[in-house]
Amino acid sequence: MISMVLTVRGADSCRLRNFYAVLRHFSRIFKDWEYVVVEQDSYSKIDRSCLGCDVLHSLAFNPGVFNKSWGLNLGYRRSSGDMIVFADSDIIVPSQHMTMAIKALDLGVDLVRPYRSIVDLGCAETEAYLTGGRFPKIDNERALNRNYLGENLCLAGGIFAIRRDRFEYFGGFDEEFVGWGGEDDAFSIRAQALSDKTRIARRALAWHLWHPRQDREMAGSYDRNLDRLSSYYLLDRDQHREAAKVNLGGIARIDKYHG
């Protein structure tokens, strides 16, 4: 069994449209996958008629700042697959590259990022995809250049496939990362510290659907997330292993934000 896990918040119609498109893209091709969606909010904004497939949808009460790690950990707990695809709700990977990633897990790889680079689609390009289902032709230079976003692509960024037992061995996601930034990098650092069987696709591209961007530098938790991430670089392998055990024991409490 393969499970795909996403966590979302319907903050605006643009992000919800992207989420519906991502779910439809994968569910039309991978019909036998299990799809787990954790919505973080005080009440549900998801229109189930737009999902396009049977989904294990749950509302996790969180009226405050979005916590991606917590949402994905909750999705992991609810999923039943021995392989899990964790996905952002605005990233699409061509089916053939996703299939190759799953085959790599079958062959003993622990974790695979199924793309080399991300193509950031503009507003008009995204609208064309959402209404017509086709991506624009992209040159390699554009695909490789993400410096203007101030981002480096980490191993567990955007979308990745992992064996369930390895996700548990790595300790799950660190829920102390709240708001924008750091949780993907932290998981990547720990995974690479504890395994030499992680891989990144050499030639494949992923597409990032356009949405209004959050001002990261003004996000209240941004600096705190960076400080927490810096501590990950200081740990040796044994320390990472102990930290992973501790983290796994405390993740995915459904009542985390209740009173």
PyRosetta script that sets phi, psi and omega in degrees:
from pyrosetta import init, pose_from_sequence

init()
pose = pose_from_sequence("MISMVLTVRGADSCRLRNFYAVLRHFSRIFKDWEYVVVEQDSYSKIDRSCLGCDVLHSLAFNPGVFNKSWGLNLGYRRSSGDMIVFADSDIIVPSQHMTMAIKALDLGVDLVRPYRSIVDLGCAETEAYLTGGRFPKIDNERALNRNYLGENLCLAGGIFAIRRDRFEYFGGFDEEFVGWGGEDDAFSIRAQALSDKTRIARRALAWHLWHPRQDREMAGSYDRNLDRLSSYYLLDRDQHREAAKVNLGGIARIDKYHG")
pose.set_psi(1, 136.8)
pose.set_omega(1, 175.5)
pose.set_phi(2, -116.5)
pose.set_psi(2, 129.3)
pose.set_omega(2, 178.1)
pose.set_phi(3, -112.6)
pose.set_psi(3, 137.8)
pose.set_omega(3, 169.6)
pose.set_phi(4, -107.0)
pose.set_psi(4, 129.6)
pose.set_omega(4, -176.8)
pose.set_phi(5, -118.5)
pose.set_psi(5, 128.8)
pose.set_omega(5, 175.4)
pose.set_phi(6, -132.4)
pose.set_psi(6, 147.9)
pose.set_omega(6, 171.0)
pose.set_phi(7, -126.0)
pose.set_psi(7, 135.0)
pose.set_omega(7, -171.2)
pose.set_phi(8, -138.8)
pose.set_psi(8, 163.2)
pose.set_omega(8, 167.5)
pose.set_phi(9, -138.9)
pose.set_psi(9, 128.1)
pose.set_omega(9, -178.2)
pose.set_phi(10, -81.6)
pose.set_psi(10, 61.6)
pose.set_omega(10, -175.9)
pose.set_phi(11, -66.4)
pose.set_psi(11, -30.9)
pose.set_omega(11, 178.4)
pose.set_phi(12, -155.0)
pose.set_psi(12, 164.6)
pose.set_omega(12, -175.9)
pose.set_phi(13, -65.6)
pose.set_psi(13, -30.4)
pose.set_omega(13, -179.6)
pose.set_phi(14, -63.8)
pose.set_psi(14, -47.4)
pose.set_omega(14, -179.6)
pose.set_phi(15, -67.0)
pose.set_psi(15, -36.3)
pose.set_omega(15, 177.6)
pose.set_phi(16, -66.2)
pose.set_psi(16, -40.8)
pose.set_omega(16, 177.6)
pose.set_phi(17, -60.4)
pose.set_psi(17, -42.2)
pose.set_omega(17, 178.3)
pose.set_phi(18, -62.0)
pose.set_psi(18, -44.9)
pose.set_omega(18, 179.4)
pose.set_phi(19, -59.5)
pose.set_psi(19, -47.4)
pose.set_omega(19, 178.4)
pose.set_phi(20, -59.2)
pose.set_psi(20, -40.7)
pose.set_omega(20, -179.0)
pose.set_phi(21, -65.8)
pose.set_psi(21, -41.7)
pose.set_omega(21, 178.6)
pose.set_phi(22, -62.6)
pose.set_psi(22, -46.8)
pose.set_omega(22, -179.0)
pose.set_phi(23, -63.2)
pose.set_psi(23, -41.9)
pose.set_omega(23, 178.7)
pose.set_phi(24, -64.8)
pose.set_psi(24, -40.7)
pose.set_omega(24, -179.1)
pose.set_phi(25, -56.0)
pose.set_psi(25, -50.2)
pose.set_omega(25, -176.2)
pose.set_phi(26, -76.3)
pose.set_psi(26, -40.1)
pose.set_omega(26, -174.3)
pose.set_phi(27, -70.7)
pose.set_psi(27, -26.4)
pose.set_omega(27, 177.3)
pose.set_phi(28, -70.0)
pose.set_psi(28, -28.9)
pose.set_omega(28, -176.7)
pose.set_phi(29, -95.3)
pose.set_psi(29, -48.0)
pose.set_omega(29, -177.1)
pose.set_phi(30, -101.9)
pose.set_psi(30, 76.2)
pose.set_omega(30, -172.3)
pose.set_phi(31, -71.4)
pose.set_psi(31, -22.3)
pose.set_omega(31, -177.4)
pose.set_phi(32, -94.3)
pose.set_psi(32, 3.2)
pose.set_omega(32, 176.3)
pose.set_phi(33, -75.3)
pose.set_psi(33, 157.3)
pose.set_omega(33, 170.7)
pose.set_phi(34, -95.7)
pose.set_psi(34, 132.6)
pose.set_omega(34, -178.0)
pose.set_phi(35, -114.2)
pose.set_psi(35, 120.4)
pose.set_omega(35, -176.6)
pose.set_phi(36, -117.8)
pose.set_psi(36, 122.4)
pose.set_omega(36, -178.8)
pose.set_phi(37, -122.6)
pose.set_psi(37, 124.5)
pose.set_omega(37, 175.3)
pose.set_phi(38, -109.8)
pose.set_psi(38, 115.0)
pose.set_omega(38, 179.3)
pose.set_phi(39, -97.2)
pose.set_psi(39, 125.7)
pose.set_omega(39, 179.9)
pose.set_phi(40, -103.1)
pose.set_psi(40, 116.0)
pose.set_omega(40, -180.0)
pose.set_phi(41, -177.2)
pose.set_psi(41, -178.6)
pose.set_omega(41, 175.1)
pose.set_phi(42, -88.4)
pose.set_psi(42, -22.8)
pose.set_omega(42, 173.1)
pose.set_phi(43, -152.6)
pose.set_psi(43, 157.7)
pose.set_omega(43, -173.1)
pose.set_phi(44, -76.8)
pose.set_psi(44, 136.8)
pose.set_omega(44, 175.6)
pose.set_phi(45, -115.8)
pose.set_psi(45, 0.1)
pose.set_omega(45, -178.8)
pose.set_phi(46, -78.1)
pose.set_psi(46, 132.5)
pose.set_omega(46, 174.4)
pose.set_phi(47, -92.6)
pose.set_psi(47, 105.8)
pose.set_omega(47, -174.5)
pose.set_phi(48, -62.4)
pose.set_psi(48, -24.0)
pose.set_omega(48, 178.6)
pose.set_phi(49, -69.1)
pose.set_psi(49, -14.8)
pose.set_omega(49, -179.9)
pose.set_phi(50, -94.4)
pose.set_psi(50, -2.8)
pose.set_omega(50, -173.2)
pose.set_phi(51, -73.9)
pose.set_psi(51, -35.4)
pose.set_omega(51, 175.3)
pose.set_phi(52, 81.5)
pose.set_psi(52, 1.1)
pose.set_omega(52, 178.7)
pose.set_phi(53, -163.2)
pose.set_psi(53, 169.4)
pose.set_omega(53, 174.1)
pose.set_phi(54, -71.8)
pose.set_psi(54, 127.8)
pose.set_omega(54, -175.0)
pose.set_phi(55, -130.9)
pose.set_psi(55, 138.1)
pose.set_omega(55, 168.8)
pose.set_phi(56, -83.7)
pose.set_psi(56, 92.9)
pose.set_omega(56, -175.5)
pose.set_phi(57, -102.5)
pose.set_psi(57, 131.9)
pose.set_omega(57, 175.3)
pose.set_phi(58, -135.8)
pose.set_psi(58, 146.0)
pose.set_omega(58, 176.1)
pose.set_phi(59, -98.9)
pose.set_psi(59, 118.2)
pose.set_omega(59, 177.2)
pose.set_phi(60, -102.7)
pose.set_psi(60, 117.8)
pose.set_omega(60, -174.2)
pose.set_phi(61, -65.5)
pose.set_psi(61, 115.8)
pose.set_omega(61, 175.7)
pose.set_phi(62, -156.6)
pose.set_psi(62, 90.6)
pose.set_omega(62, -179.9)
pose.set_phi(63, -80.1)
pose.set_psi(63, -6.2)
pose.set_omega(63, -177.1)
pose.set_phi(64, -95.9)
pose.set_psi(64, -146.2)
pose.set_omega(64, -176.3)
pose.set_phi(65, -67.8)
pose.set_psi(65, 137.0)
pose.set_omega(65, -179.6)
pose.set_phi(66, -59.3)
pose.set_psi(66, 134.6)
pose.set_omega(66, 179.0)
pose.set_phi(67, -122.3)
pose.set_psi(67, 93.2)
pose.set_omega(67, -176.7)
pose.set_phi(68, -60.3)
pose.set_psi(68, -43.2)
pose.set_omega(68, -178.1)
pose.set_phi(69, -59.1)
pose.set_psi(69, -46.5)
pose.set_omega(69, -179.7)
pose.set_phi(70, -61.4)
pose.set_psi(70, -45.4)
pose.set_omega(70, -179.8)
pose.set_phi(71, -61.8)
pose.set_psi(71, -42.8)
pose.set_omega(71, 179.4)
pose.set_phi(72, -69.5)
pose.set_psi(72, -36.4)
pose.set_omega(72, 176.2)
pose.set_phi(73, -64.2)
pose.set_psi(73, -40.6)
pose.set_omega(73, 175.7)
pose.set_phi(74, -61.4)
pose.set_psi(74, -41.0)
pose.set_omega(74, 177.8)
pose.set_phi(75, -63.1)
pose.set_psi(75, -40.0)
pose.set_omega(75, 176.1)
pose.set_phi(76, -59.2)
pose.set_psi(76, -45.2)
pose.set_omega(76, -179.4)
pose.set_phi(77, -61.1)
pose.set_psi(77, -36.0)
pose.set_omega(77, -176.8)
pose.set_phi(78, -83.2)
pose.set_psi(78, -22.6)
pose.set_omega(78, -176.9)
pose.set_phi(79, -74.3)
pose.set_psi(79, 161.6)
pose.set_omega(79, -179.7)
pose.set_phi(80, -123.6)
pose.set_psi(80, -1.0)
pose.set_omega(80, -176.4)
pose.set_phi(81, -72.3)
pose.set_psi(81, 147.7)
pose.set_omega(81, 172.6)
pose.set_phi(82, -83.9)
pose.set_psi(82, -6.4)
pose.set_omega(82, 168.7)
pose.set_phi(83, -129.0)
pose.set_psi(83, 139.2)
pose.set_omega(83, -177.4)
pose.set_phi(84, -127.0)
pose.set_psi(84, 133.8)
pose.set_omega(84, 172.0)
pose.set_phi(85, -105.8)
pose.set_psi(85, 112.3)
pose.set_omega(85, 175.6)
pose.set_phi(86, -92.4)
pose.set_psi(86, 129.7)
pose.set_omega(86, -172.5)
pose.set_phi(87, -137.3)
pose.set_psi(87, 138.1)
pose.set_omega(87, 167.0)
pose.set_phi(88, -69.5)
pose.set_psi(88, 154.9)
pose.set_omega(88, -175.2)
pose.set_phi(89, -86.4)
pose.set_psi(89, 14.3)
pose.set_omega(89, 177.7)
pose.set_phi(90, -138.0)
pose.set_psi(90, 18.9)
pose.set_omega(90, -178.4)
pose.set_phi(91, -118.5)
pose.set_psi(91, 132.5)
pose.set_omega(91, 177.9)
pose.set_phi(92, -124.5)
pose.set_psi(92, 133.9)
pose.set_omega(92, 177.3)
pose.set_phi(93, -119.3)
pose.set_psi(93, 134.7)
pose.set_omega(93, 177.4)
pose.set_phi(94, -55.4)
pose.set_psi(94, 145.4)
pose.set_omega(94, -172.5)
pose.set_phi(95, -60.2)
pose.set_psi(95, -36.5)
pose.set_omega(95, -176.9)
pose.set_phi(96, -65.4)
pose.set_psi(96, -32.9)
pose.set_omega(96, 179.6)
pose.set_phi(97, -76.6)
pose.set_psi(97, -33.3)
pose.set_omega(97, 175.3)
pose.set_phi(98, -66.6)
pose.set_psi(98, -39.4)
pose.set_omega(98, 178.0)
pose.set_phi(99, -62.6)
pose.set_psi(99, -41.3)
pose.set_omega(99, 178.4)
pose.set_phi(100, -64.2)
pose.set_psi(100, -36.1)
pose.set_omega(100, 178.3)
pose.set_phi(101, -64.2)
pose.set_psi(101, -42.9)
pose.set_omega(101, 178.8)
pose.set_phi(102, -64.7)
pose.set_psi(102, -39.4)
pose.set_omega(102, 177.5)
pose.set_phi(103, -62.7)
pose.set_psi(103, -36.3)
pose.set_omega(103, 178.0)
pose.set_phi(104, -63.5)
pose.set_psi(104, -39.7)
pose.set_omega(104, 175.7)
pose.set_phi(105, -63.3)
pose.set_psi(105, -39.6)
pose.set_omega(105, 177.4)
pose.set_phi(106, -59.3)
pose.set_psi(106, -31.2)
pose.set_omega(106, -177.8)
pose.set_phi(107, -87.3)
pose.set_psi(107, 2.2)
pose.set_omega(107, 174.2)
pose.set_phi(108, 110.2)
pose.set_psi(108, -0.1)
pose.set_omega(108, 175.2)
pose.set_phi(109, -71.1)
pose.set_psi(109, 144.7)
pose.set_omega(109, -177.6)
pose.set_phi(110, -82.5)
pose.set_psi(110, -41.4)
pose.set_omega(110, -174.0)
pose.set_phi(111, -149.5)
pose.set_psi(111, 138.4)
pose.set_omega(111, -179.9)
pose.set_phi(112, -133.8)
pose.set_psi(112, 129.4)
pose.set_omega(112, 165.9)
pose.set_phi(113, -94.9)
pose.set_psi(113, 117.1)
pose.set_omega(113, -168.8)
pose.set_phi(114, -84.2)
pose.set_psi(114, 23.1)
pose.set_omega(114, 177.2)
pose.set_phi(115, -149.8)
pose.set_psi(115, 154.4)
pose.set_omega(115, 176.3)
pose.set_phi(116, -89.8)
pose.set_psi(116, -46.5)
pose.set_omega(116, -174.6)
pose.set_phi(117, -136.2)
pose.set_psi(117, 159.0)
pose.set_omega(117, 177.2)
pose.set_phi(118, -108.8)
pose.set_psi(118, 134.8)
pose.set_omega(118, 173.0)
pose.set_phi(119, -98.9)
pose.set_psi(119, 119.9)
pose.set_omega(119, 178.4)
pose.set_phi(120, -88.7)
pose.set_psi(120, 108.3)
pose.set_omega(120, 179.7)
pose.set_phi(121, -76.5)
pose.set_psi(121, 144.6)
pose.set_omega(121, 174.7)
pose.set_phi(122, -78.2)
pose.set_psi(122, 176.6)
pose.set_omega(122, -178.6)
pose.set_phi(123, -59.7)
pose.set_psi(123, -48.3)
pose.set_omega(123, -178.4)
pose.set_phi(124, -66.4)
pose.set_psi(124, -38.8)
pose.set_omega(124, 179.2)
pose.set_phi(125, -65.0)
pose.set_psi(125, -41.2)
pose.set_omega(125, 178.4)
pose.set_phi(126, -64.4)
pose.set_psi(126, -42.6)
pose.set_omega(126, 178.8)
pose.set_phi(127, -62.1)
pose.set_psi(127, -39.3)
pose.set_omega(127, 178.6)
pose.set_phi(128, -63.5)
pose.set_psi(128, -39.1)
pose.set_omega(128, 177.8)
pose.set_phi(129, -68.5)
pose.set_psi(129, -45.2)
pose.set_omega(129, -177.0)
pose.set_phi(130, -62.8)
pose.set_psi(130, -31.9)
pose.set_omega(130, -178.3)
pose.set_phi(131, -95.1)
pose.set_psi(131, -25.2)
pose.set_omega(131, -176.5)
pose.set_phi(132, -119.9)
pose.set_psi(132, -15.7)
pose.set_omega(132, 174.9)
pose.set_phi(133, 80.7)
pose.set_psi(133, 11.7)
pose.set_omega(133, -179.9)
pose.set_phi(134, -122.9)
pose.set_psi(134, 142.4)
pose.set_omega(134, 177.5)
pose.set_phi(135, -89.9)
pose.set_psi(135, 149.8)
pose.set_omega(135, 176.3)
pose.set_phi(136, -72.2)
pose.set_psi(136, 159.8)
pose.set_omega(136, 174.5)
pose.set_phi(137, -72.7)
pose.set_psi(137, 134.2)
pose.set_omega(137, -174.4)
pose.set_phi(138, -124.5)
pose.set_psi(138, 132.3)
pose.set_omega(138, 175.7)
pose.set_phi(139, -82.9)
pose.set_psi(139, 156.9)
pose.set_omega(139, -174.5)
pose.set_phi(140, -62.5)
pose.set_psi(140, -34.2)
pose.set_omega(140, -178.2)
pose.set_phi(141, -61.3)
pose.set_psi(141, -43.0)
pose.set_omega(141, 178.6)
pose.set_phi(142, -66.3)
pose.set_psi(142, -39.0)
pose.set_omega(142, -179.1)
pose.set_phi(143, -64.7)
pose.set_psi(143, -34.3)
pose.set_omega(143, -175.7)
pose.set_phi(144, -84.0)
pose.set_psi(144, -19.3)
pose.set_omega(144, -172.2)
pose.set_phi(145, -94.8)
pose.set_psi(145, 100.5)
pose.set_omega(145, 175.1)
pose.set_phi(146, -119.9)
pose.set_psi(146, 10.3)
pose.set_omega(146, -176.0)
pose.set_phi(147, -61.9)
pose.set_psi(147, -32.7)
pose.set_omega(147, -177.3)
pose.set_phi(148, -66.0)
pose.set_psi(148, -16.3)
pose.set_omega(148, 176.9)
pose.set_phi(149, -87.8)
pose.set_psi(149, -8.7)
pose.set_omega(149, -177.1)
pose.set_phi(150, 69.5)
pose.set_psi(150, 28.8)
pose.set_omega(150, -177.0)
pose.set_phi(151, -122.7)
pose.set_psi(151, 146.8)
pose.set_omega(151, 167.8)
pose.set_phi(152, -115.4)
pose.set_psi(152, 137.5)
pose.set_omega(152, -178.4)
pose.set_phi(153, -77.5)
pose.set_psi(153, 120.6)
pose.set_omega(153, 179.1)
pose.set_phi(154, -96.9)
pose.set_psi(154, 170.4)
pose.set_omega(154, -176.2)
pose.set_phi(155, -57.4)
pose.set_psi(155, -43.4)
pose.set_omega(155, -174.6)
pose.set_phi(156, -103.6)
pose.set_psi(156, 29.1)
pose.set_omega(156, -178.9)
pose.set_phi(157, -91.7)
pose.set_psi(157, 140.5)
pose.set_omega(157, 173.1)
pose.set_phi(158, 80.7)
pose.set_psi(158, -72.4)
pose.set_omega(158, 179.4)
pose.set_phi(159, -156.3)
pose.set_psi(159, 136.2)
pose.set_omega(159, 177.0)
pose.set_phi(160, -153.9)
pose.set_psi(160, 157.6)
pose.set_omega(160, 178.9)
pose.set_phi(161, -113.5)
pose.set_psi(161, 140.3)
pose.set_omega(161, -175.1)
pose.set_phi(162, -148.3)
pose.set_psi(162, 148.5)
pose.set_omega(162, 173.5)
pose.set_phi(163, -72.2)
pose.set_psi(163, 139.9)
pose.set_omega(163, -175.9)
pose.set_phi(164, -58.4)
pose.set_psi(164, -44.2)
pose.set_omega(164, -178.1)
pose.set_phi(165, -65.7)
pose.set_psi(165, -29.4)
pose.set_omega(165, 177.9)
pose.set_phi(166, -74.9)
pose.set_psi(166, -36.2)
pose.set_omega(166, 175.5)
pose.set_phi(167, -59.2)
pose.set_psi(167, -42.2)
pose.set_omega(167, 178.4)
pose.set_phi(168, -68.0)
pose.set_psi(168, -40.6)
pose.set_omega(168, 179.0)
pose.set_phi(169, -62.3)
pose.set_psi(169, -35.4)
pose.set_omega(169, 179.2)
pose.set_phi(170, -80.6)
pose.set_psi(170, -6.0)
pose.set_omega(170, 172.3)
pose.set_phi(171, 94.1)
pose.set_psi(171, 3.3)
pose.set_omega(171, -175.8)
pose.set_phi(172, 72.8)
pose.set_psi(172, -174.8)
pose.set_omega(172, -179.9)
pose.set_phi(173, -83.0)
pose.set_psi(173, 147.2)
pose.set_omega(173, 179.5)
pose.set_phi(174, -82.3)
pose.set_psi(174, 111.7)
pose.set_omega(174, -175.2)
pose.set_phi(175, -78.8)
pose.set_psi(175, -0.7)
pose.set_omega(175, 174.7)
pose.set_phi(176, -75.1)
pose.set_psi(176, -14.2)
pose.set_omega(176, 173.6)
pose.set_phi(177, -82.5)
pose.set_psi(177, 111.7)
pose.set_omega(177, -176.5)
pose.set_phi(178, -123.0)
pose.set_psi(178, 138.3)
pose.set_omega(178, -176.4)
pose.set_phi(179, 83.1)
pose.set_psi(179, -151.1)
pose.set_omega(179, -174.1)
pose.set_phi(180, -85.8)
pose.set_psi(180, 133.5)
pose.set_omega(180, 161.3)
pose.set_phi(181, 95.5)
pose.set_psi(181, 138.2)
pose.set_omega(181, 166.6)
pose.set_phi(182, 105.6)
pose.set_psi(182, -32.9)
pose.set_omega(182, -173.3)
pose.set_phi(183, -67.2)
pose.set_psi(183, -39.2)
pose.set_omega(183, 178.0)
pose.set_phi(184, -65.7)
pose.set_psi(184, -42.4)
pose.set_omega(184, 179.7)
pose.set_phi(185, -64.6)
pose.set_psi(185, -42.6)
pose.set_omega(185, -179.4)
pose.set_phi(186, -62.0)
pose.set_psi(186, -45.5)
pose.set_omega(186, 178.6)
pose.set_phi(187, -63.2)
pose.set_psi(187, -38.2)
pose.set_omega(187, 179.6)
pose.set_phi(188, -63.7)
pose.set_psi(188, -45.1)
pose.set_omega(188, -179.9)
pose.set_phi(189, -60.4)
pose.set_psi(189, -45.3)
pose.set_omega(189, -179.0)
pose.set_phi(190, -66.7)
pose.set_psi(190, -43.5)
pose.set_omega(190, -179.7)
pose.set_phi(191, -60.8)
pose.set_psi(191, -43.0)
pose.set_omega(191, -178.5)
pose.set_phi(192, -73.8)
pose.set_psi(192, -23.5)
pose.set_omega(192, 175.2)
pose.set_phi(193, -74.6)
pose.set_psi(193, -30.4)
pose.set_omega(193, -173.9)
pose.set_phi(194, -102.7)
pose.set_psi(194, -6.2)
pose.set_omega(194, -177.6)
pose.set_phi(195, -145.5)
pose.set_psi(195, 142.3)
pose.set_omega(195, 171.8)
pose.set_phi(196, -106.1)
pose.set_psi(196, 17.2)
pose.set_omega(196, -179.6)
pose.set_phi(197, -117.6)
pose.set_psi(197, 46.5)
pose.set_omega(197, 174.0)
pose.set_phi(198, -111.1)
pose.set_psi(198, 145.2)
pose.set_omega(198, -174.2)
pose.set_phi(199, -138.1)
pose.set_psi(199, 153.0)
pose.set_omega(199, 173.6)
pose.set_phi(200, -125.7)
pose.set_psi(200, 130.5)
pose.set_omega(200, 179.1)
pose.set_phi(201, -59.1)
pose.set_psi(201, 142.4)
pose.set_omega(201, -173.8)
pose.set_phi(202, -84.2)
pose.set_psi(202, -33.7)
pose.set_omega(202, -171.6)
pose.set_phi(203, -121.7)
pose.set_psi(203, -16.0)
pose.set_omega(203, -172.0)
pose.set_phi(204, -72.6)
pose.set_psi(204, 150.0)
pose.set_omega(204, 176.7)
pose.set_phi(205, -113.7)
pose.set_psi(205, 153.6)
pose.set_omega(205, 170.5)
pose.set_phi(206, -120.5)
pose.set_psi(206, 155.4)
pose.set_omega(206, -180.0)
pose.set_phi(207, -113.6)
pose.set_psi(207, 130.2)
pose.set_omega(207, 177.6)
pose.set_phi(208, -102.9)
pose.set_psi(208, 115.5)
pose.set_omega(208, -178.6)
pose.set_phi(209, -73.3)
pose.set_psi(209, 139.4)
pose.set_omega(209, -176.4)
pose.set_phi(210, -67.6)
pose.set_psi(210, 144.1)
pose.set_omega(210, 169.3)
pose.set_phi(211, -157.0)
pose.set_psi(211, 158.8)
pose.set_omega(211, 177.1)
pose.set_phi(212, -57.1)
pose.set_psi(212, 133.2)
pose.set_omega(212, -174.2)
pose.set_phi(213, -86.2)
pose.set_psi(213, 142.7)
pose.set_omega(213, 174.2)
pose.set_phi(214, -78.5)
pose.set_psi(214, 142.1)
pose.set_omega(214, 174.6)
pose.set_phi(215, -78.6)
pose.set_psi(215, 95.7)
pose.set_omega(215, -173.1)
pose.set_phi(216, -62.0)
pose.set_psi(216, -42.5)
pose.set_omega(216, -174.8)
pose.set_phi(217, -63.9)
pose.set_psi(217, -25.2)
pose.set_omega(217, -178.7)
pose.set_phi(218, -92.0)
pose.set_psi(218, -8.8)
pose.set_omega(218, 178.8)
pose.set_phi(219, -64.7)
pose.set_psi(219, 131.5)
pose.set_omega(219, -172.7)
pose.set_phi(220, -61.0)
pose.set_psi(220, -27.8)
pose.set_omega(220, -175.2)
pose.set_phi(221, -95.5)
pose.set_psi(221, -1.0)
pose.set_omega(221, -171.0)
pose.set_phi(222, -60.8)
pose.set_psi(222, -51.4)
pose.set_omega(222, -177.7)
pose.set_phi(223, -64.3)
pose.set_psi(223, -38.6)
pose.set_omega(223, 179.0)
pose.set_phi(224, -65.0)
pose.set_psi(224, -38.2)
pose.set_omega(224, 176.9)
pose.set_phi(225, -63.1)
pose.set_psi(225, -41.8)
pose.set_omega(225, 178.6)
pose.set_phi(226, -63.6)
pose.set_psi(226, -40.0)
pose.set_omega(226, 178.2)
pose.set_phi(227, -62.8)
pose.set_psi(227, -42.9)
pose.set_omega(227, 179.7)
pose.set_phi(228, -65.9)
pose.set_psi(228, -40.8)
pose.set_omega(228, 179.6)
pose.set_phi(229, -61.6)
pose.set_psi(229, -38.1)
pose.set_omega(229, -178.0)
pose.set_phi(230, -60.5)
pose.set_psi(230, -29.7)
pose.set_omega(230, -180.0)
pose.set_phi(231, -68.4)
pose.set_psi(231, -25.6)
pose.set_omega(231, 179.4)
pose.set_phi(232, -64.4)
pose.set_psi(232, -33.8)
pose.set_omega(232, -178.4)
pose.set_phi(233, -70.0)
pose.set_psi(233, -16.9)
pose.set_omega(233, -175.1)
pose.set_phi(234, -89.7)
pose.set_psi(234, -9.6)
pose.set_omega(234, -174.9)
pose.set_phi(235, -87.8)
pose.set_psi(235, 143.1)
pose.set_omega(235, 172.0)
pose.set_phi(236, -89.6)
pose.set_psi(236, -179.1)
pose.set_omega(236, -173.6)
pose.set_phi(237, -60.5)
pose.set_psi(237, -45.8)
pose.set_omega(237, -178.6)
pose.set_phi(238, -63.1)
pose.set_psi(238, -38.4)
pose.set_omega(238, 178.7)
pose.set_phi(239, -67.3)
pose.set_psi(239, -37.7)
pose.set_omega(239, 175.9)
pose.set_phi(240, -63.2)
pose.set_psi(240, -39.9)
pose.set_omega(240, -178.8)
pose.set_phi(241, -64.9)
pose.set_psi(241, -43.7)
pose.set_omega(241, 178.9)
pose.set_phi(242, -65.1)
pose.set_psi(242, -41.1)
pose.set_omega(242, 179.0)
pose.set_phi(243, -64.4)
pose.set_psi(243, -36.3)
pose.set_omega(243, 178.8)
pose.set_phi(244, -63.9)
pose.set_psi(244, -41.8)
pose.set_omega(244, 178.9)
pose.set_phi(245, -61.9)
pose.set_psi(245, -44.5)
pose.set_omega(245, -179.6)
pose.set_phi(246, -64.6)
pose.set_psi(246, -44.4)
pose.set_omega(246, -177.2)
pose.set_phi(247, -63.3)
pose.set_psi(247, -44.0)
pose.set_omega(247, -177.5)
pose.set_phi(248, -60.2)
pose.set_psi(248, -32.9)
pose.set_omega(248, -178.3)
pose.set_phi(249, -71.0)
pose.set_psi(249, -14.8)
pose.set_omega(249, -175.3)
pose.set_phi(250, -119.2)
pose.set_psi(250, 8.8)
pose.set_omega(250, -174.1)
pose.set_phi(251, -88.8)
pose.set_psi(251, 164.5)
pose.set_omega(251, 167.6)
pose.set_phi(252, 62.5)
pose.set_psi(252, 43.1)
pose.set_omega(252, 171.2)
pose.set_phi(253, -82.9)
pose.set_psi(253, 117.5)
pose.set_omega(253, -175.3)
pose.set_phi(254, -66.2)
pose.set_psi(254, -25.0)
pose.set_omega(254, -178.1)
pose.set_phi(255, -95.9)
pose.set_psi(255, 21.0)
pose.set_omega(255, -174.1)
pose.set_phi(256, -54.6)
pose.set_psi(256, -37.5)
pose.set_omega(256, -174.9)
pose.set_phi(257, -111.7)
pose.set_psi(257, 22.2)
pose.set_omega(257, 174.9)
pose.set_phi(258, -91.8)
pose.set_psi(258, 112.7)
pose.set_omega(258, 173.5)
pose.set_phi(259, 44.9)
pose.dump_pdb("model.pdb")
